[in-house]
Amino acid sequence: MLTGLDIERKATLVREQLDLVLREAKSRPSSVRWDLARTDHADAPTEETASALLRLVVRDADQDVVGRS
């Protein structure tokens, strides 16, 4: 969940940080997908309406690559 101003910049920062972690991992997932759902509104009266959802989905045939540790 991202809130406030500069949502795109915040999303880029999160992506860069997590992409670095994924690149340095022992095994990279076969599928990495990012989605930014822009549900935020300018001058929103509440935090909920000022928020956007950044979703990361990773998939791999090997559960050890993307499973919980």
N, C-alpha and C positions, 0 to 999 in steps of 0.2 A: 504494500500500500504506500503510495507516494502522495504527499499533500503539499499545498502551498504553491509558491511561484516556481518557475523554471522546471516544470515536470519533465520535459524532454531531457534537460541537462542532468537531472537527478537519475533518470532512467539510464542514461548513457554511463554515468558513474557506476551504478550498480552492475550493469552489464560488463563493463571493463574489469571491475574487480572480480566478478565471478568467472568471467572468461579466463582470466589469469589463473585462477585456482584450477579450473578444468584443464587448462593446457599443461599445468604442472603435475596433474594427477597421474598415477601409475597407468591408468587406462582412461581414455576419453570415451564418453558415451557415443554410440553410433548416430544418435539423433539429439540435437539441441535446438529447441524452439523458444523464442521469446515473443510475447504478446503484450502490448501496452493498450489497455482498455481506458480510453480517455472519457471518464465519467464525470470529470471535474467541470465546474462552471466558473466563469469570471465573477469576481465579487460575491462568492458564495456565502450565504449566511451561516452555514454550519460546516464543521470539519468533514462530515460525510459527503457533502455536495462539493467540497473542494478537493476531493481525493480521486486518484487514478490508480488502477490496479496493474502492476507489472507482474506478469506470470512467466515462470521458467518451467519448461517441461523437458526432461531428459529421458531418453529411452535407450535400451541396449538389450540384446538377447541374453547377456550375462547379468544375472541379478546382482552379483557382487560389484559390478561397475556402478550401478545406480540404486541399489537397494539401501536400506537403512543400515547404519553401522551400530 
